[in-house]
């Protein structure tokens, strides 16, 4: 009986520890409205935003707010958010951030010539020796497409 009780308690503790690490999540805000939310999965079809020129013609702000869930495991690592066009050219990259924001007019300038951008994130270790030894994978957050 006591073994069953100990087994049940240890199972509950391990189960709660396993689920305490939240999956990464992000939300895209345009003109003070949340237009996309994502949680832990890469889906290039579902995480696609179509933006009209009129949506970007005001003085509001375009934001992407990224949350890593449990940040305790990220000590010694740097988070990068980047805008990358369809030819895999980095248009803009910012390190050590979780919030990417632009004025709508600046976003319009970027999208005007490219029509479609992908937003990716990745982490890399601060230790250059470790960074050279591992493969860093980009994580697709969303695709932004300018429509007429």
N, C-alpha and C positions, 0 to 999 in steps of 0.2 A: 504494500500500500504506500509506504513512504517513498519507494522507488518511482512509483507512478506519479506521485505528487512532485518529486524532484524533476522528473522528466518533463512533466507538464509546465512547470515554472521555467525550466531552462529553454523549452521550446518557445514559450511566450516571449522571453527575453531576446532570444535569437531572432525571432520573427519581427519584433519591434525594431531591432537594430538594422535588420535587412531593409526594412521599409522606411527607415528614417532618412535615407539619402534620397532627396527629391530629384527628379529628372530635371534637366535644364528646361527653361521655358523662356519665351520671348513674346513681345507684343509690338506691333507697329501702329503708331499713332499718326494720323494726318488730320490737320485742322481740328485738333482737340477731340477726335473720335478714334476709338480703337477699331482699326479696319482688319487686323489679322492677329490671331493669337496662335502660338505653337507650343508644343510641349514634347520635347525629347525625341521627336521622329523627323527624319528627313523625307519630305514628300514634295517633289518639285511641281506636281500638278495641283495639290491642295494649297500649298504655300505660295500662291501666285497672286499678285496684286495688279489690277489694271487701274491706272490713274489717268484722268482726263487733264487736259491742259488747263481747264478752268479750275480744277482742284488745286493747282499749284500757282495760280495767279494772284494769290493774296499774300499777306505778310505773316502768315502763321508758320508753324514749325513742323517739319517731318522728323519723327523720332523712332528709333528702334531701341527698345529697352530689353536687355538680355539679363537673365538671372540664372546662375549656375546651380541653383538648388543648395547643395551642401558645400559651402566654400572652404571648409576645413581641409579638404583633401587637395586644394589648389595652392597651398603654400609652396613657393619656389617656382611657380609657373606664371607665365604672362599670357593674358587673354588678348586676342587681336580680333577686331571687327574690320571687314574690308568690303568695299564695293568693287566688283569685278565685272567687266563687260563680257559679251558673248565670245570674244576672241581670247579670253583668259588673261586680259591685261588688267592689272590693278589700277583702278581709277583713283581710289583713295583708301588709305589704310591707317588705322589708329591702334596703337598698342596700349595695354594696361587700362582698358575702359570696358564698361558694360552698357554705356548709353551712347548711342550714335545719333547726333541730331544736326539738321541743316535747316536753314530758312527755305521755304518753299521755292523762292526764286532761284536759289543756288541749286536745288535739286532739279528744277526745270532746266537750268543750263547744262547740267550733267546729262539729263535724259534726252535733251533736244537732239544732240548729235548721235546718240547711241540707241535710243528707243527702248532698250531692254538692259537691265542691270541685275546681277545676282549679288545678294549679300551673304557673305560667308563669315564663319568664325573658326578659330583654331587656337590651340594653346601650345606653347613651347616652353621648355624648361629654361630657367635663368642660367643654369650651368651649361656653358658652351660645349663641354666634353660630352655631356649627356645629350644635348641637342644634336650633336653630330652623329650620335649612335642610334637615334631613333627616327622613325618615319612620322612626319607630321601630316595629319589628314585634315582637309578642310571639311567643315560641317555646313551644309547649305541651310540657311535660315529662310530666305524667301527670294522671289524674283519679282522685280518691279518692271512693269511694261507701260509705256506711254501710248495712249490711244487718242484719237482725234475726237 
